[in-house]
Structures are given as C-alpha cells and as structure tokens.
Amino acid sequence: MIKIQLPDNSVLEFDGPVSGLDVAKHISEGLARAAFAVTVNGKLTDLTTPITTDAAVTIVTAKTTEGLDTLRHTASHVMAQAVQELFPGTQVTIGPVVENGFYYDFAKKEPFTTEDLEKIEQKMAEIVDRDLPIERQVWSREQAIQYFTDKGEHYKVEIINDLPADAVISVYQQGDYIDLCRGPHLPSTGKLGKAFKLTKIAGAYWRGDSTKEMLQRIYGVAFADVKELKAYLTMMEEAAKRDHRKIGKEMDLFHFEPEYAPGAVFWHDKGYKIYRKLIDYMRRRQENNGYIEVATPRIMDRCLWETSGHWDKYGAHNYSGKTEDDKMFCVKPMNCPGGLLVYKQGIKSYRDLPLRMAEFGMVNRYEASGSLMGLMRVREFTQDDAHIFCTPEQMEEECVRTIKLILDIYKDFGFEDVKIYLSTRPDSIYRIGSDEIWDMSEKALANALEHHGYKYEINPGEGAFYGPKLEFILKDAIGREWQCGTVQMDMNLPQRFDISYIGEDGEKHQPVMLHRALFGSIERFLGILIENYAGKLPLWLSPEQVVVAPVISDVNDYATEVVAALKKAGLTASADLSNEKISYKIREHSLAKTPVIAVVGAKEKENRTVTVRRIGSDKQEIMKLDDFIAALTQEATMPSQDR
C-alpha cells in the first residue's frame, strides 16, 4: 500500500506504484488534462515517473512557476528537433529555460536568418500537432557516448565526459529525436500548445568561454495560452518604444563609447542634470532620516577585499593592478571595506549607535561585453550605498526603518507595486560565517517583515556570501519587474574587520552591519525611470522643464523676459529663438520630451500671458505669467523638499 499526501494534507492510498498522472486522474480528469509535471517530496519530476514509496505529491500545472518552466524547457527541445529536421547536420548543445522563455545554442556553419525563424516556428507547430509522447530513458555512459558520437554530436559527448562518474545519464525521446537532458518535460509535444514565438538570434561562445568556438543562439518565449503570449508580445513592442537608449539619444542625455570605455556612461548636460537631481533627492531623504555621508577612495589595497571575502568570490570581475612598489591595488567594486575603515576611526560607544553611514560611491566591475546593456548593465556605476552599524538589539528596528524608507521613496517615483524577497544563505564554497550566525540573520529579517505586516517570498540560496538580504522588485508602467533596492544583514564582515563598540557594561561588543542600497545604482534606476515614464519625466526631475517658443521674432524680448522670470523662480528654462515656424518648434521640443512649452506671440506679450502646451496633449491653456510661474514652481518641487 502506497500513501500519497496531497497539498491539502489529505491522503490517497494505492495498491502499488503509481505515477503523478495516475494521482491526477484519481483526483479529476480535468486536473489530469491540465497536469504538466509533478513534485514528489519537493522534487520536480515527470508525470510518468513511478512513485514507489509513501510521498508528498503536488500536481504541477501551467498556473505554477514550475509548470511554466517545464513547458518552456519542452519548447526548447521541440525547437531543437525542428532545427535538426530542417537543417540536418546542425549540432545542438545546451537549451535552458530563461525568464519568459528559453533558448538553444546550435553549431551550424551557415548563419540562421530571420526567415529561418519563421520556418522553425512552422516546423515546431507541426511537431506539436504530431503529439509525440516524450519519454525519459536512463542510459549507461558508454551507450550515451556511442549514440551521440555516431550522430556527430561532439558537444553532447563533451558534456557527458564532464559529468561525475556516478551521475545518472538520462535522455528524452520524442519521435525520432533524442536529446541528453535531466528533465523534466511535458508528457507529449501536443501538451506544449502553440503559444510560443521565436524572438531573436544571437552569438554565444561554447560554455561562455571566449577562447572556445562561437555558436548560434536562438531565443524564444512560451506561455500557457495564446492570450498570454499576445499580451507579452504587446508589452515587448511597448518596451521597444520605451528603450532608454533610444529615448536617451532623442533627449540628448548620454552616450557610450564601446571602443574607448565599454560599459561606462558619458553624461551629457541634460542627463547629468537628472543624475544630480536623483542624488540631491536621496541626499535629502537620508539627511532627514538620520544618515551621515562619507566618501572613500576609489582605489585601495587589494588586501581589503581579500579580508572581506569579495576577492575570492568576485576577483575575476575586479579591476586591479600592481604599482612600482610591488603592491596590488584594486579599483573598488563595492563600498563596504571603505565604510568599515571609516567606522574604525575612534572608539564607538553604544550611545553612538545606530550609526547610519551613506556614500554615493562610484564602483567598477568587469562585466562580459555581451552582457552590457545601456544604463541597465554597466561596468562603472554609482551606488546609493549605506552601511548601518547597530547593536543586535537594534537590528530589527533598523531593518523596519529602512524598509519603510525604501517603500516611501519608491512611491515618490510612482512605484506602488513592490514585491519583497527574502534571499537566504547560498550553497557556496565562498559563503562565510557559521550556521548559527546565518540563522540569527535570516530570522531578524523575517521578523522585521512579519511583525510589521509586510508580505514577502523566500528566494532560497540567493543571499550574499556574507549574509541574507531583502530584495525589492518594482513593477513599471507596462508590467515589467525590476530588482532595485536591497537590505543585507551582516554579522560576518564586522568580525573580519574587527570592529567594535563599548557597551553599557564597559566591554567591547561587535556591532551588526546592514548594507543598504535604495535605488541600487543611480545609472540603472535612471534607465528604469526613463522607460517607466517613456521619457516624459515628472516636472521636478526633468532636465529642461520649460521651453519658451516665440511665434514671431518681434516677441523674442518677451520670450527672454519669461525665461528670466522662470529661472529666478528656480525652474530650468530656455527660449527657442530660432527662425523656424512655431509648428516645427513644438514638434522638436515634444520629441525631446520637454514637459512644458510656453508659446508667446504679440497678444501674449501685450497681456503678459503665455499659451501653455503639455507634452502628450494637444490641448493648450492661456495663463497669466505670474500664475503660470507659481503653478510650475509648486509642481516642480522635489518630493522630499518638505520632509
């Protein structure tokens, strides 16, 4: 007798071994039709896998993350089969699931074309219509090597040879197509449906190694139904229109020089105005929340990052070099060691804590060229960093205070929908600290959330190597999610750097250190803002708030007078005194995303008024100059001004 415990704690009994599909059918035919896979004692596996002992079982459908991952993984295999049917001799290498979809890397002499993508999609649809059973088989190492050698699949042979000696080698077969894979997969190709789309072709080095051969990567997306696919494609079309690189060029905000400074931003005047406003805003918020501000050197001895443990984990991503006196220095990849050295200056008492120490620190990290993406992923960026030193008794309160500040700041920028993840200890050789310290740290973060009613999800194994962290995920205007702020609980670096405070008992004690970033990085947050607002930034954040456009040159003097009055009120304004027609001026400044265009002609000059046009609207309003300036001055007030 085998007992199967379901998620609602009810128990089903079977006379002998059963499969996940058998369990689903026992519950209902509808669930059996919807089933994609099954978890057995928490492990995701195929629906057809025999369950031979008592187990906790959950039927996985498209409504779950695991279900969608299974669907997308199957889509990659269906794509690989389609490619090999269309282009015999093409080798398949690896094809994992990625966010919203999948990819597969292929070794093929001739490059794929966009027309090929259409052909591959059509062939995939045919394979779906065949409704081929997908069957898992376990092979011996010798059998697997022989099979893939005979097929000319030397990449698969290399993968097999690199597997541990005791590894289980499984393959999946659908029709005549067999692929090396751990699985799981859908029970048949028909289950995949046709809510998929191949999106792009890219190059990728074998195993990510630039010394190895270049492969061709085909990306695709897949969803449970066509409605979800269409919604996603519509969102991607809108995202392309909002691309911060495109809008940044239209607004003349920044540019990049891949040849001379890859992954570093060249800020233009307007872009740097926004950059400075973000820092000004954050500086006000921090000062009003009890932070001091420090600045630490960009280049310091490498031994600091060896002490912290960052070098062991991230050394390959650091910029470092040796000086004439044979010392190794590092361009700082993070600000933590500098903050710790500032803390160590002078004796600290428990009365000095919590000490909230902020730094707008520019850091450099080497990122692979292929991963660079405008402001979203760069090699040089400024973190709105802070390190909070507190007693163990204060750490929960400081966590809550920081969470409140982060969520309040996001509201100022229009982000109301924020997810919180608690990322727990990683299973890594680089992880430092005892399990006891990790238990305390994770519990403190969880308590801070639970005791104050914050909903959160666990992100297992994704904590920093020195401590667990909270991650804050924003949802933008078109539904995309962005990971921005973090709060990291750290009891390990204070120990490694031997920092302390004098407690009420007159003895030395080790403080707790919270690492905290609110925007994450100025560059990335600015890129997110540009895309969220499609370049139409709030007036207070706009680099150029008003353009005064005279209809005729006879009123240029009045336009200049209006600009002077706007500037005196603290607004950023300029006059377009070109000889172009007013329709041209309005069009050009609208493309540049100028929020307010004040049109002036002879009548406006005579009545001391302006005709106001707002970006994104065809409506216009005639306003008295004084009323116009007063209204804009109020609207352009930085959200943190009065806090």
Summary of the structure (lengths in Angstrom):
residues: 643
radius of gyration: 29.6
end to end distance: 67.1
largest distance: 96.7
contacts: 2035
relative contact order: 0.07
helix: 37%
strand: 28%
